């Protein structure tokens, strides 16, 4: 079995925590739409935003059409701000491990479905983002997980074969797509489960995850 030379991280749900309920409630209050109706429109229209076909204002305008409401420019600006802020609650255990991997020389990459505003925030405010050997954001490459091209983009940027990379994501469909291409995949739930999985993998360099 070939050694794993690179680790590819998803962002949301791995390096960051999932959206807090209070942030979702704030968005609901801002647009006057709540519950499943809000969630259906929020997630149902997300792919063009993540793909880079829309910016924040265009995404929220499409949201308003989907739910039949009107949003002022001020409301749209506030929704973009709260939406972005809802995705920047970091998972301290995972970020600390990422930093130690980067310091030890392990090749790391980020591979994330992410709209333009969040992508700019992450790049601007998190110094560890600049230490990735390669970055793949869906809004930049106009591809989204689980499309195979987005994984290929990451592998080519890292300069490794699929069998030489471990991909960590919190969505099964994304992990399965990576595994079909020959990557090692891990469906992230907790740092503890990931630490257990790492002990059985042929890593080139073992940097323990202090779960």
ZIFEN-V300646 format. One record per residue. N is the residue number from 1. RES is the residue in one letter. PSI is psi in whole degrees, 0 to 359 (none if undefined). Layout:
BEGIN
n=N res=RES psi=PSI
n=N res=RES psi=PSI
END
This chain:
BEGIN
n=1 res=X psi=132
n=2 res=X psi=149
n=3 res=X psi=148
n=4 res=X psi=118
n=5 res=X psi=344
n=6 res=X psi=148
n=7 res=X psi=126
n=8 res=X psi=124
n=9 res=X psi=134
n=10 res=X psi=163
n=11 res=X psi=287
n=12 res=X psi=126
n=13 res=X psi=356
n=14 res=X psi=289
n=15 res=X psi=331
n=16 res=X psi=162
n=17 res=X psi=165
n=18 res=X psi=161
n=19 res=X psi=127
n=20 res=X psi=145
n=21 res=X psi=326
n=22 res=X psi=329
n=23 res=X psi=322
n=24 res=X psi=317
n=25 res=X psi=323
n=26 res=X psi=318
n=27 res=X psi=320
n=28 res=X psi=317
n=29 res=X psi=323
n=30 res=X psi=324
n=31 res=X psi=352
n=32 res=X psi=22
n=33 res=X psi=137
n=34 res=X psi=174
n=35 res=X psi=213
n=36 res=X psi=329
n=37 res=X psi=318
n=38 res=X psi=311
n=39 res=X psi=320
n=40 res=X psi=317
n=41 res=X psi=321
n=42 res=X psi=309
n=43 res=X psi=327
n=44 res=X psi=331
n=45 res=X psi=14
n=46 res=X psi=329
n=47 res=X psi=314
n=48 res=X psi=327
n=49 res=X psi=310
n=50 res=X psi=327
n=51 res=X psi=351
n=52 res=X psi=10
n=53 res=X psi=343
n=54 res=X psi=151
n=55 res=X psi=183
n=56 res=X psi=310
n=57 res=X psi=319
n=58 res=X psi=321
n=59 res=X psi=313
n=60 res=X psi=332
n=61 res=X psi=320
n=62 res=X psi=322
n=63 res=X psi=313
n=64 res=X psi=320
n=65 res=X psi=321
n=66 res=X psi=325
n=67 res=X psi=355
n=68 res=X psi=38
n=69 res=X psi=170
n=70 res=X psi=137
n=71 res=X psi=131
n=72 res=X psi=166
n=73 res=X psi=322
n=74 res=X psi=318
n=75 res=X psi=318
n=76 res=X psi=316
n=77 res=X psi=318
n=78 res=X psi=320
n=79 res=X psi=319
n=80 res=X psi=317
n=81 res=X psi=313
n=82 res=X psi=319
n=83 res=X psi=311
n=84 res=X psi=314
n=85 res=X psi=333
n=86 res=X psi=343
n=87 res=X psi=10
n=88 res=X psi=23
n=89 res=X psi=103
n=90 res=X psi=153
n=91 res=X psi=104
n=92 res=X psi=326
n=93 res=X psi=316
n=94 res=X psi=322
n=95 res=X psi=322
n=96 res=X psi=319
n=97 res=X psi=318
n=98 res=X psi=314
n=99 res=X psi=319
n=100 res=X psi=324
n=101 res=X psi=313
n=102 res=X psi=320
n=103 res=X psi=331
n=104 res=X psi=353
n=105 res=X psi=1
n=106 res=X psi=134
n=107 res=X psi=125
n=108 res=X psi=154
n=109 res=X psi=158
n=110 res=X psi=136
n=111 res=X psi=104
n=112 res=X psi=140
n=113 res=X psi=119
n=114 res=X psi=131
n=115 res=X psi=166
n=116 res=X psi=315
n=117 res=X psi=317
n=118 res=X psi=320
n=119 res=X psi=318
n=120 res=X psi=321
n=121 res=X psi=312
n=122 res=X psi=313
n=123 res=X psi=329
n=124 res=X psi=327
n=125 res=X psi=342
n=126 res=X psi=108
n=127 res=X psi=330
n=128 res=X psi=342
n=129 res=X psi=324
n=130 res=X psi=348
n=131 res=X psi=359
n=132 res=X psi=144
n=133 res=X psi=333
n=134 res=X psi=148
n=135 res=X psi=131
n=136 res=X psi=110
n=137 res=X psi=135
n=138 res=X psi=322
n=139 res=X psi=339
n=140 res=X psi=318
n=141 res=X psi=356
n=142 res=X psi=33
n=143 res=X psi=151
n=144 res=X psi=148
n=145 res=X psi=140
n=146 res=X psi=30
n=147 res=X psi=134
n=148 res=X psi=330
n=149 res=X psi=331
n=150 res=X psi=328
n=151 res=X psi=319
n=152 res=X psi=320
n=153 res=X psi=317
n=154 res=X psi=314
n=155 res=X psi=316
n=156 res=X psi=322
n=157 res=X psi=326
n=158 res=X psi=335
n=159 res=X psi=35
n=160 res=X psi=157
n=161 res=X psi=158
n=162 res=X psi=320
n=163 res=X psi=351
n=164 res=X psi=10
n=165 res=X psi=143
n=166 res=X psi=128
n=167 res=X psi=128
n=168 res=X psi=122
n=169 res=X psi=155
n=170 res=X psi=4
n=171 res=X psi=126
n=172 res=X psi=320
n=173 res=X psi=326
n=174 res=X psi=320
n=175 res=X psi=317
n=176 res=X psi=321
n=177 res=X psi=320
n=178 res=X psi=318
n=179 res=X psi=326
n=180 res=X psi=333
n=181 res=X psi=356
n=182 res=X psi=2
n=183 res=X psi=155
n=184 res=X psi=134
n=185 res=X psi=148
n=186 res=X psi=124
n=187 res=X psi=108
n=188 res=X psi=130
n=189 res=X psi=305
n=190 res=X psi=156
n=191 res=X psi=326
n=192 res=X psi=316
n=193 res=X psi=322
n=194 res=X psi=318
n=195 res=X psi=320
n=196 res=X psi=318
n=197 res=X psi=321
n=198 res=X psi=328
n=199 res=X psi=339
n=200 res=X psi=9
n=201 res=X psi=148
n=202 res=X psi=68
n=203 res=X psi=139
n=204 res=X psi=318
n=205 res=X psi=128
n=206 res=X psi=112
n=207 res=X psi=103
n=208 res=X psi=141
n=209 res=X psi=114
n=210 res=X psi=77
n=211 res=X psi=none
END
